Structure formats: structure tokens, C-alpha cells
Amino acid sequence: MEAYNFISFPRSGSHYLNNVLRTYLGGQKQYTKYISHDHDEFLRVKEKGSLYLKRDKLNTAYSYLMATYDLQNKEVINFKEYEPWVLGCLLRISEHRKFYLSHSSKIVEYDLLISSSAEELWPSILFFFGLDFVQSKMEEAINQNSKERLAEKIDSPYMNKKMLSKSYQSNRVLFTEYFAGVPL
């Protein structure tokens, strides 16, 4: 089995991290020279030493629900209808996180990553992969991969313009309120 040095649960922000790194390195060919990524939902990767991308559990579950059931266009969602799926998803996220927090040598918080400037978290991420940090190059990679630009570039159930809509964002708030009492 291939050793992965970057692992994340689905919908934890790997599109963003992968695209910024791909842009920084100058394309897919250079990217695959240094970095391999897997979601590894079934906890098969036993090697220690990976970078683990971690995102808020409720935001991860919401994003995964929306993509799995193609709900991005819905104005109103009855979250009770999806409760069993969401509870199962939250449990899988917890198990994944517990496993990889003990197997990873670098943890990156997605919410901090998307709000950080080029010189904050990125040098340590590049260093983890054995890469040099060039601030101007990283600033350009970040600018080219904003949420809006990624939504323009990628049109799939997992990343698209619908994710920028007001209904998508207001449903996220309602989802978080609905599942706020679930022990995480």
C-alpha cells in the first residue's frame, strides 16, 4: 500500500489545500512528486507521520451532507429527514479524527488555514513536505485559489458556485443550530 503524507476526512478542506499546493508547485506533475493525499475513511493507512487536515465536525458533516444528497440548491432543508445519516457521519468523523490525531505528526486546522496569510501557517506546511517557502509565490497561490475562484474552476457536486449562495450559507447556520446539542 502507498504511504500517504496528507490525510483528511472528506469535505474537510482538502480541495483548498491541494489546489494551493498544486499552484505553488507549478502543477500536478510537481505536486505528485512531493505530496500524496487520501481521505482514508476506513483507517487503512497505519503509517505514522502524516499531515492531518482537521475541520470543525459540524461544518464537515454539513458540507458532506450537501454534496452527498446534492442539496446545494434547496432553499429549505428538513434536517430531521437526514438525522440518521448526519449522526453516522459525525461518528465516522470522530473515529477518523481520533485515529489520525494519534498517527499524524502535523495537524492543520482548516478554519485557521483559510483565514491565515501566506506567512502564517504555510511555511510550516511546506517545510513538512520538504519544500522551501517563497512568500510571494505562496501569496499568488492563495489568491488564485480563493473560494470564489475554486467555485469558478471546479463544477462538481463537491465544489461549485452553489456553495457561495445565501441559501447554502443560511442552511449551514440552521444545520449547526439543529445539531448543536449532539455530543461531539
Long-range contacts (C-beta under 8 A, 24 or more apart in sequence): 1-44, 1-45, 2-36, 3-36, 3-45, 3-47, 4-36, 4-37, 4-38, 4-40, 4-45, 4-47, 4-50, 5-35, 5-36, 5-49, 5-50, 5-51, 5-128, 5-129, 6-35, 6-36, 6-37, 6-38, 6-50, 6-51, 6-53, 7-37, 7-38, 7-39, 7-40, 7-45, 7-50, 7-51, 7-52, 7-53, 7-100, 7-104, 8-37, 8-39, 8-52, 8-53, 8-54, 8-55, 9-39, 9-41, 9-55, 9-60, 9-92, 9-93, 9-96, 9-97, 10-39, 10-41, 10-60, 10-64, 11-55, 11-60, 11-61, 11-63, 11-64, 11-67, 11-158, 12-53, 12-54, 12-55, 12-60, 12-110, 13-53, 13-55, 13-110, 13-113, 13-114, 14-39, 14-53, 15-150, 15-154, 15-158, 15-159, 16-110, 16-113, 16-114, 16-145, 16-147, 16-150, 17-53, 17-108, 17-110, 17-113, 17-125, 19-145, 19-150, 20-122, 20-138, 20-141, 20-142, 20-145, 21-125, 21-129, 21-141, 23-140, 23-141, 23-144, 23-145, 24-126, 24-131, 24-137, 24-138, 24-141, 25-131, 34-129, 34-130, 34-131, 35-129, 40-96, 41-92, 41-96, 43-95, 43-96, 43-99, 45-103, 46-103, 47-103, 48-103, 48-104, 48-105, 49-103, 49-104, 49-105, 50-100, 50-103, 50-104, 50-105, 50-106, 51-104, 51-105, 51-106, 51-107, 51-108, 51-125, 51-128, 51-129, 52-100, 52-101, 52-103, 52-104, 52-106, 52-107, 52-108, 53-108, 53-110, 53-113, 54-97, 54-101, 54-107, 54-108, 54-109, 54-110, 55-109, 55-110, 55-111, 56-110, 56-111, 57-90, 57-93, 57-94, 57-97, 57-184, 58-90, 58-175, 58-176, 58-179, 58-180, 58-184, 59-111, 59-172, 59-176, 60-93, 61-86, 61-89, 61-90, 61-93, 61-175, 61-179, 62-171, 62-172, 62-175, 62-176, 64-89, 65-89, 65-175, 66-163, 66-168, 66-171, 67-157, 67-158, 70-157, 71-171, 72-160, 72-162, 72-163, 72-165, 72-168, 73-162, 73-167, 74-167, 74-171, 75-167, 76-171, 77-171, 77-174, 77-175, 79-174, 79-175, 79-178, 79-179, 80-178, 86-179, 87-182, 90-179, 90-182, 90-184, 94-184, 114-147, 118-142
